[in-house]
Amino acid sequence: MLSSSWFFFSFLFFLVRRGLEVWGMENNGRLVPMPKSSHGKFFSGSAYIILSTAVLKSGLTRHDIHYWLGKDANEVDASMASDKAIELDAALGSRAVQYREVQGFETEKFLSYFKPCIIPLEGVFSSELQGLGGKSYRVSLLSCTGDHVVHVREVPLSRSSLNHSDVFILDTQSKIFLFSGRNSSMQERAKALEVVQYIKENQHGGRCEVATLEDGMLVGNSDSGEFWSLFGGYAPITGDRPGTDQMETNMSSTKLFWINKGKLFPMDAPSLNRGMLSSDKCYMLNCDAEIFVWMGRMTLVSERKTSISAIEEIVHSQGRSTSTRTTFLTEGSENVKFKSYFSCWPETLTTNLYEEGRGKVAAIFKHQGYDVKELPDNSSQPFIDCCGDLKEDRVDAISFLSSTVDSAKGCSAMAQIFEGKEPVLFFAIFKSLIIFKGGMSPAYKKSITQRGLTDETYDKDSTALFRVQGTGPDNMQAIQVDQVSTSLNSSYCYILQDGSFIFAWTGSLSLPSDHDLLNRMLDEINPLKQPMLVREGSEPDIFWSALGGKAEYPREKDIKDYTEDPHLFTCVFTEGDYKGKEIFNFTQDDLTTEDVLVLDCHDEIYVWIGLHSNVTSKEQALNLGKKFLQADILQEGLSIDAAVYVIAEGNEPPFFTRFFHWDDSKAYMHGNSYERKLAILKGSSQNVEAPDRGFRKAFKRYSSEHTPDGSGRKLSISDGLYVRDGSSDSSLVMEEPSFNSRKVEEIILEDCEDNDTDDVLEKLPYELLKVPSSMPITGIDVTRREAYLSAQEFQEKFGMSKKAFYQLPKWRQNKLKSALSLF
């Protein structure tokens, strides 16, 4: 019997749109759609379903389903989440890849949806939840790891949690501290600053101080003393990053199991191949740190649910690490990593639905008698200044290239292009291009002589066959091919030159635009001779004779390859091997200045060199590009002769920036990635609405006495929370805090100089202020609980006045507060 959620998802199938959809799971098992403003806000006691939908340039739709389990989610919620993910996949036609995400061990693809980070909240999700009310601000210590996506994990508020390898954020009510381990990378520090910005804006309303600290640098830094005082004082960090589970998979330990009625049956074989997987069965591929569950297309939804439940129970019973990742694949949706474990996986051809559909629509209209013009091809846009010099000999070309690059002082992009693999961008430079066989340089003549080869260099009086191609008058080519019948193709037009004759041959599947290019190229090749027009199927004998006789050739529609969706990769080579990884949902911000990145567009790749990277020459970058092509990470059949462009940071041309939502201002920033992010953080000042934090009497007397005109029209909270305009109680705007954002103790200290007692803050008894308390107070600054004590009780507890206390060093203050449970 199908559940109600299956019908819900079936209905959803007709409404699904590209982008992200998120559902939260309530205790009763009901899925609640989350508004976009709540995407990325998770509760650690609940489970969520996330659907990512992308429409590829091929016209196909790609779905990724993630079900996220909070660290405190119960087994019932976890089981229900996996069931509903299966139901959602079935409603989408069983074409999605499903991922099991566990809090603290999320995949980078999942984290890329919620930039800059996710910081789960304690508690359980409920659609009726109305916020946290007046609870006091909870001080927390967060660990941040990752160069391009950041894993944020809350760790115990203890000095032992710190290490030299990671970046840490200590979040207090009035100040956020960023502590960078001495072995952390600049990219990690920059990403952690994005998290600081996120916390400042979303948890502090944009009104709090930010302090940045370097591991081991303590001298002359007042923020450092304050930071360490929160840990009870400074002490050396004793450890490095704790050992994590090894995520690299050992190929020798990869095992395949057939799942039948909740039990595993090993599939023993010397190597894995696609033929071992049957469409009516489910299988588990155990790769130690990662598990794949493959479900045949003929299996029932109930079978898939049973198989997944069995795998989760087995993983739990075996005591496997919570970092073990589980991916669920339905037949036909296999990802590259899964297929890489099989020695033989047949290739599947992806139809270009856009090109195919466009051709069918045009044919229908033409059949109805309409004069249909072809739609423009976006890929033919030049994106380049079409001028330059041409060198024939390879040695001369390379020498000229190197001298040009050197003279430009790195301000030019460099490309390496091989014959037969020319990108559209290359052809756009020449507009009209004829490529002849052979060569004219002495080096070429010498080479063929030494190898005993026939000189095929073009001669206007000899037989020659040219294939005509292109997208328009500004992008057309005639390429000389072997003068044999097998070189023909029904999708193209050809020019056959044979002594005194010139034939213009039009394939039966060629288009009117192709015929226009044919006429233009005839004028280019030999404008003095009158061509003989020949349609496919009506060729004279002399035509076939010139080609050495009639033979079979391709007669099917040659559909243009669509432009692949680009993929961005980090570019790291260790001992000659490529060790990089993909950056999902990439943006311009992922181009970090310390990195070398590769943008893979299938037919061409771009090697981007950051100013602070360790690549010192463009020739070195070209070699990195060649190694990337050899690695073929996505197993997409990259050609080793694909075009390679080398792009230097700060000199990105339009044909590169078109792949991003480009902001020129970001390209002109100086410093490393950390310094750039810090400059943005320090320089940002936004006016946004902020909620009333629930403070009551605090600073009322101070604000009325210290406003410039003494009228008391502004209430200035010293830690920068908000400024209230006294003319309207509902008007709350974020502004720069008045009077240099002075601290609570500074105000009290000034008041104590004039009076022996103070009444700046409302007075609360010690029993309510201490931690823990049987009746905890809310709506106060929890980092300065002592300030709410009366002068008399303060003297009794601390043995000194408030004035004397606030004149002590910060570490001494915190030590006294900790002894009295006020810290």
N, C-alpha and C positions, 0 to 999 in steps of 0.2 A: 504494500500500500504506500502510495507516494505522499510525502508530507506536504503541509501547506506551504512551506518555504520553497518547495520545488516549483509549485505553481507560481509563487511570487517571482522566482528567478526566471521562469519561462516567460512571464509577462515582461520582466526586466530586459530580456534578450532583445525585444523590439524597441526598447527605449535607450539601450546602452549607447554611450557616446564616448568619443576619445577623451582621455584624461584619467582622472582618479575618482573612484567611488569607494567610500568607507562606510562600513556598518559596525555598530557597537552591539555587543550581545548582553542583554539584561539577564538577571538571575532566572527569569521564567523561560529563558531560551528564545525570547523574541529578538529579532534583528531590527535595529533602529538605524535608519540612514543618518549619517552625520553631515551637518552643513560644512561647506568648504572652510569656513572660519575655524572649525574644530578639527580639521585634518592634522594629524600628528600629535594630538593631545590624547594620550592613552592613560588608563588606570591600570596599575600593576596587578589588581585583583580580578581583571576581566579578560575576555578574548574579543578579537576583532577580525573582520573579514575585509580585505582590501583588494580591489580589482583595478588593474592598470590596463588601459586600452590604447593602442597606438595603431594608426592607419599608415601602413608602409607605402613607399613610393611605387611598389609593385601593384598596389590596389588592394592587397590583402590586409586583413585586420589581425593584429597580434594581441592576445590576452595573457596577462600574468596575474595569477591569483595567489595572494599571500594570506595565511591566517596566523595572526599574531597572538601569542600566549604570554600574559603577564606572569611574573615570577610567583605571584600569589594566586594565580587562577587555579581553580580546582579541576579534578580529572573529568568531571561531568562537562564543564565548559569546554575543556580541551577536546573531548570526544565529539561534542556537538559542533564545534568549530570545524573540525576536519570533515564531518558529514556534510555540513552546509557548503563547504568549499567544493566537495564532489558534486553536489546538486547544482551549484552555480556553473561548474564546468560542463555538466550535462546540458544545462539550459543554453550554453553558448556553443553547443555542437561538439563537445569533447575535443576542443582544439587548444585549450589553455595549458600552460605550465603552472603547477601548483607548488608553493613553497611553505614549509612549516617554519615559522619564525618564533624564536624564543627570546624573551627580554634579556638584553645584555649580549646576545650572540646573533644579532640580526645580520642578514646578508647585505652586502654593499648595494645591491640593486634596490632592496627595500628601503634602506636609509636614504638613497638618492631621491626618493619621492618627497622627503620631508626635510629639506635643507633649511637651516644648517644642521639640525639635529632633532632628536626626540628625547624628552626628559619625562618619563612616565611619572604620574602622580600616585601617591599612596591612596588606596581605597578601591571602590568598585564602581563601575560605570552605571549610571541610571539616567534615563531621559528626563527625569524629574529633578535632577541635581541642579541646585541653584547657587553653586559656588561654595566657598569655604567659610563664609560668614566672617566673624571677627577673630578667627584664630590667630595666635601670635606667629610671627615669622620664624620658620624653622631653619636654623643654620645648617648648611650641608656642605660636604666635601665631594667633589666630582672628579673622576679620572677621565681624561680625554685622550684617545688614541686614534690615529688615522691621518693620512696625508690629504685625501680628496673627499672622503666621507668620514665623519667623526663618530666613533663609538663613545657615548657618554654613559658612564656607570657611576652610581653613587657608591662610595666606599665609606667605611667607618671613619668618624671624625677623630682620627688618631695620627700621631706622627709616624707610626709604623706603616700607615697606608701610603706614604710618600715614597717615591723612588727617583732615580736619576734619569730614567728613560722616558717617562710620560710627562704630560702637562696636566696640572691640577687647577681646579677652580674652587675657591673657598667663598661661598655665598653667604653673606650676612645681611642683616636688614639695611644697613646704611652703606656698606662697601662690598665690592666684589674684588677678590684677590685672584690674580692669575700667577701661578707658580710654574715656571718652565724648568723641567729637569735638564741638567747640563748635557745629557746625551740625546735630548729630543731634537727633532729636525725643525727647520724654519717653517716647513709646510705644516707640521703638526701644531706649532705655536700659532700660526696664522689661522688655522681652522678653529683652534680653541678660542681665539679672539672673536670669531663669528658666534661661538656659543655664548661668550660673555655678552656680546651685543644683544643676542636673543634673550638672555636672562634679564638683562637690564631693561629691555623694552617690554617684555611680557610679564615679568614678575615684580618689577620695581616701577613700572609706569614710566621708564626712561629717566628716573630721578634718583640716581645713586652714584657714588664715587667708584672709580675703577683704579686699582693699583696693580702694576705689573712687577713681578719679582724674578730675579735670576737665581738659579740654584748655585749656592756657594758665594754669592755676592751680598755681603751684609753691611759693609762699612758705609756709613753716611746715608743710609736709607731708612727713613723713619717708618715707612710702610712695612719694612722687613721686621722691625721690632714688634709692631702691632700684629703682624701675621703670626709670628712665632709665639706670641703671648697667648693666642687662642689655642695653642697646643700645650700650654703650660711652660713655655720657654723654649729657647733654642737647644737643639742637640743634633749631632751629625746624623745624616740619613745613612742607615747601615746597609740597605739592600738595593738591588736593581729591580727591574720589572719582574714580577712573579712569573714563573713558568706557565705558559699557556699550552693548551692542547695542540698538538701538531696538526695543522690543517692540510699539509701536503700528503697526498695519497700515495701509498706504496702500490705500484702496479702488480707486484707479485702476490699481494694479499687480496686482490680483487676477486670476489666470488659471486656467482650467479645462483639464485635459488628460485624454484617454482613454489608459488604460494597456493596451497590447496586446503580449504576448510580451516584456515587459521594455522596451518603447520607449514614448515619450510622443508623442501626437498632439494638437496644440492644438485646442480647440473654440472657434472664433471666433464671437462673437456680441456685439451692442452691450450686452446685459445678460444676466445669468444667471437661469434659471428652472428649476423642478423638472422640467419635461418634458425637459430635456437629459440627465437621468440615466436610464440603462436598467438594469433589474434583472439583466441577464445580463452586465454589464460592471463594471470597476473604473475609478475616476477619481482624479486628484490635483487638489486645489484649492491653488494656490500663492499664499500670502499674505505672501511675503517672510519675515517673522520667524516665521511659523507655517505649517505644512503640514497639510492634511487629506487622508486617503485614504479615499474612499467606495467601499464594496464592495456591489454588488447582492446581493439575497437569493438569486438564482438561481445565483450564482457558486460554484464548488467551493472547498473549503479549499485545494487545491493552487494554484488560480488566485490566491487571496488571498495566499498565501505568496510566490508569484512576484512579484506586484505590489509587495508591501512590500519584498522584497529589492531589486527594481529601483529603488524610490524611495530606499532607503538608499544604494545605490551611486551614484545620480545626485547626491544631496546631498553625498556624500563627494567625488565627482569635481569638483564645482563649487566646492569649498572653502568651503561654507557654514559659518557659525559653529556651534559646538557648542551655542549657546543656542537654535538653531532648534528649535522644538517641533513634534512630530509627533503627530497624533491620528488614530486609525483608527476609522471608523464603518461599521457594517453598516446596510444599508437598514432604516429604522424606528427606529434608535437615534440619529438625528441630534440633536446638542445645539443650544442656542440660537445660539451663536456661528457655527456652520457655516451654519445656516439664514438668518442675518442677511445673508449675502453674496448671497442670491438674492432677486430682486425679487418673486417670487410663489412662496410655499410654502404649499400647501393645509393648512388646519388639520385635525388629527385629534382626534376625540372620545375622551376617556378614560373608560371605563366605571367607575362606582363599584361595584367587585366586592363590597364589604362590604354596601352597601345592597341591591344586587340579590340577593345570596345570602341575606341575612336575610329578604327578602320571599318568595323561593322556598321556603325551609325552613318559614316560617310557613304558607304556602299548603298545603304537603304535610300538615302536622300538622292543619290545619283540615279538609282533605279527609277525613282519617281520623277526624274527629269529636272531636278534642281542642280544649279551650278554651285557646287560646294567647294569652298576653299579650305585648305587644310589649316588646322589650328597651329599657331606658332609653337615651335619647340623651345621650351624654356632653357634647355641645356645648351642651346646655341648662343646664348647671350655671351658676349666676349669677356666682360669683367677684366679687361686688360688693355693697355695702351699698345695698339697694333703697329709697332714700328721696330726696326732693328736691322742688324747685319746678318748675312748668311755666309758661313764658311763650309766648304765641302769636305776637306780632308779632316779625319778624326783628330789627328795630332794638332793641326792648326785650330780646330774647333775648341779642343780642350785648353790649349794655350790661350786662345782669345778669351775663353770663358773665365779662366783663372785671373787673367789680367783685368778683365772687366769687373769681376767681383772685388778684387783688391782695390781698384781705383774707386769703387763705390763705397768702400769702407763699411761693408756689411749692410748697406741700405738697399740692396737688391735681393730679389728672390732668385733662386737657382733651381733649374729643373734638368733631370736626365731622362731622355725620351728615346725609345727604341722603335725602329721601323716596324710597322705592323701593329703597334700598340699606341699609336698617337691618340692623345685625348682631344676632345672637342676644342679645348682651350688652345692647343697647339695649332690646329687648323685655322682657328679664328684669326691668328696673327697674320696669316698669308692671304686670307680671303679666297683667292683663287690659286690653287696649287696643283702642279703636275709633278708626279714622282716617276722618274724613269728608272729602268733597270741599269745596272752597271755603275760606272764612275769615270771621271775624267782626270783624277789626280794621279801623279806618278806613283804614289804609294799603292794605289789600287791596281794599276797595271802591273807593277812589280809583284804584287801578292798573287794574282791569278796565274802569272807566268810561273812562279815558283811552285805553285800547287798543281799546275797542269790543267787548269780549268779553262773553259770556253769563255771568251769575252762577250757578255750579253749586253754591252752598253748600247743604248738606244741609237738608232740611225734612222733618219727620216725617210730613207729610201728602202728600208727593210720592213718585214712584217712585224707588226706590233699590235697588241690587244690591251685596251685601257678600260678599266671599270670606273664608271662615273658615280659619284656619291656626294652627299652633302645635304644641307638644310636650306640653302638659299644662295642668292648671288654673292653674299658676303662670306659664305662658308661652303665652298665647293671644291672638289678634288677629282682629278683623273689619275688613277694609279695603274701603272703598267703591270700586267700579270702575265703568266705563262700563256703563250698563244696556242692553246689547246681547247677543245670543246668543253672539257671538264671544268674550265675556269668560269664558264657562264653560270648565271643564276637568274631564275625567272623574276626575282624581286628587283633587279637592277637594269640599268641601261649600259651599253658598251659601245666603244669606238674601235673598229677593226681597220687598221691601215695595212694595205698590201700593195706596194709599188704605186701604181697610178690610181688605185681604187681606195675609197674610204667608205666603210659601211657604218651606219648608225643603227644599232640593234636595240629594240625596246622589249624588255621582258613582259610577259603577260600579266604579271603582278605589280609592275611598276606603276607609279602615280603620275598625274599630269605635272606635278612639280619636278619629278625626276626628268621628264621630257624637256622641260625648260632648261634644266642644268645641262642636259645632253647638248642642246643647241648652243649654249654658251661655251661649253668646253670644246666643241668642234671649231669654233672661231679661234680658240686659244691654241689648239694643236696644229691645225693647218687651215687657215682662213681662205686659201686660194683654190682649194678643191671643192667640188660640189659633192656632198655625201649622198650615198644611196640609202634611203630609209628602209629598214627591214624590221617587220614585226615577227615576234616569236611564232614559229610554226609555218612561216612563209619564206624561209631562207632559200636563196638560189644555191646551186651546187658549188659555184665558185666561192661562196662564203664558207662552206664546210671544208672545201679543198684548202683554203688558206689556213684553216685551223688543224690541218692534218687528218681530216675525216670527222664524221659525226659520231658523237658518243653521249652517254648519259651524263646529266648534270643536275644539280638541285632544282626542283620545280615547286617546292613548298614555299609558303609565305615566310620570308625572313623577317621575323619581328625583331625590332631593335631591342637590345638589352636596356632595361630600365636602369636609371641611376640608383645604385644601392644606397640605402640609408647609411649615413656615415657612422663610424664607431671611433671613439677616442681611446687611446691606450697610453699608459705610462711606458717609457722606453728605458729599460734597464737590462744590461747584458752582463752576466756573470760567467767568467771562464768560457766565453764564446757562445753561451746559451742565452736565449731571450727569456727573461723572467718577469716581464711586465704584466699588467692586468688591465682589464677594461674599466673605464670610468663611465658609469651609466648616467643617462639624463644630463649630459655634460652642458656646461655653460662657459662663457668667457672667463668666469672666475676660476675655472679649473686649469687655466693656463698659468700655472705658478712659475715664477721666474727662475727657480732653482731646477726646474725639470726640463727634460727633453721628451716631447710627446709626439705620438704618431696619430694622425687623423686618417683613418682607413676608409676610402671611398670605392673600394673594390678595383676599379679600373685604374685608379691613381691613388697615391698616398702623399700626405704632407707631413714632413718632419719639421716640427716647430722647436726652435732652440731658445730657451730662456736665457736672459742676460747673465744670470748667476749660475748657469749650469756648467758642468765640467767638459762640455764639448767646445773645442777651441777653433774648429774650422768647419767650413761647409762641406769639404771633402769627407771629413770624418762623419758628418751627419748623413751624407749620401751612403756611406758604408753601413751605417745603422739602418737606413731605409732598406738596403738590400737584405740585411739579416732579418728584418721584420717580414719581408716578402717570403723569404725562405721558411720562416717559422709557420706562416699561414695559420695563425691562432684560431680563427673562426672556421677553418677547413672549408673555405669558400672557393678554393681553386685559384688563389692569387697567382698571377703570372710573374715569374722572376724578372720579366721585362716590362712590368707595369711602370708607368711614369712616376717618378719620385721628385717632389718639390721640396726645397729646403727654404724655410721661412724663419727669419730672425725676429725675435721679440721687438716690438716698437716699429717694425716695418712691414706689418701684415698687409698684403695687397687685397683688393676687393674680391678676387677670386678665392681667397681664403676666408675672409671675414663673413662671406655670404652664408657660411654654415653656422653662424652664431647670431644672437641678438647683440650686435656689436655696439659698445659704448666707447667712443674714441678717448674720452677723458681718462678711462682706466688704463689705456695704453701709454699714457704719458706720465704715470706715477714713477717715482724714484724709490730706491732702496730695495731690500729683499721683501719677500711676501709678508713676513711678520711686521716689518716696519710700515709697509703700505696699509695693512689692516689696522694697525695701531693708529696711524694718522687719520684714517677714516673714523675710527671709534672716538678718538679725542676731539676730532673736529666736528662731529655730528651734533646738531642741536635742533630737535624737532618740536613743533608745537602740536601736541596731541591731547585728546581728552584723557583724564585720569580720574579714577574713582576716589571718593572720600575714604580715607584710611581709618576712620573711626576715632581719631584723636579728639579729645574733648577739651580739657582746660589748657592743654600744653601750649605754651608760648603766647597765650592771649595777651597777658600783661606786657610781655616783651614786645610783641608786634605793635601794640597800641602806643607804646612809649618810644619806639625806635623807627617808625615810618618817617620818611623825609618831611612830611608836613605835620606830623604828630596827630593826624586825624584818625589813625587806626583803620584805614580803609583796606589794608592788605594784611593777610595772615601768612607769614613766611615760615614754612617748615624747614628747619635748618639742614636736613639731610636731602633736600631737593625733591620731596614728594610732589607737592603741588603748591600753587599760589592761588588763593581765592580772592576774587574781586568782590569787595564788600558791598557793591551796589546791587548785586544779584546773588542770592544764595545758590542758585542753580548753575552759576557760571564758574566752571573749573577749567583752567587752561594751564598747560605746561609751559613754564618759563624758566629762565636761569634764576636760581635762588638768590635772594637778596643778601647783602652783607657777607659776601664771600663764603656762603654755606657753612657758617660756623657750627661747631659741634655743641651738643647738649652741655657737656662739662664746661665749655668755654663760657657759655651764657650763665651757667650756675656760678662759675668762678667769679665772673664780673659782678653778679648780683651779691655774692658773699662778701665782696670787698666793701660793699656799701652797707650791708646788713649782716648781723651775726647769724641770722637764720634766713632760710629762703623759702619762698612759696611759689616758685616758677611752675612746678609741676604739682598735680594733685598728689596728696600724700596717701600711701597705701601701707598696710602693716606688713612686717617681714614674713609672716606665715603665708601670705598670699603671693609674695614675690619669689620665695625660694623655689628651687627646682630639686626634686618634684614637690608639688604642693597638693594638698587634699582639695583645694578650691583654686585651681590655676586662674590667674587673671588674664584677660585679653585686652587688646587695643593699646598695648604699651610697646616701647622700644625694648625688646628682650635682650639686647646687647648692653643695656645700661639700667638694669633692674634696680641697682643701688640708688639711682637718682630719685626714685620715688619714695624713699624712706624719709621720715621726718628727721629734722636736725638732731632731735634728742635720741631717736632710735638708731640713727646712723652712728652717733657718738658711742652708744652702748655696744653696738656690734663691731665697729671697726676700731674703736679706741682713739679716734681722731675726728676732726671736723671734715666736712665736705671740701672745704677750701684746701686743707692740708692733703687730703686724699688725691684730689685732681692735680696737685703739683708733683705727685710721685711719677716715676717712669711708668710707661704703659704696662710693661711686663710685671711690675710690682703691683699695680692696680689689679690685674687679672689674677695674680696669685692670691691676693687677699679675697677677691670675690669668689674664687673657686673654693677657698677654705670655708666660706659661709654659704655655699650652695647657691650663689647668685650669678654663676657663670654659665 
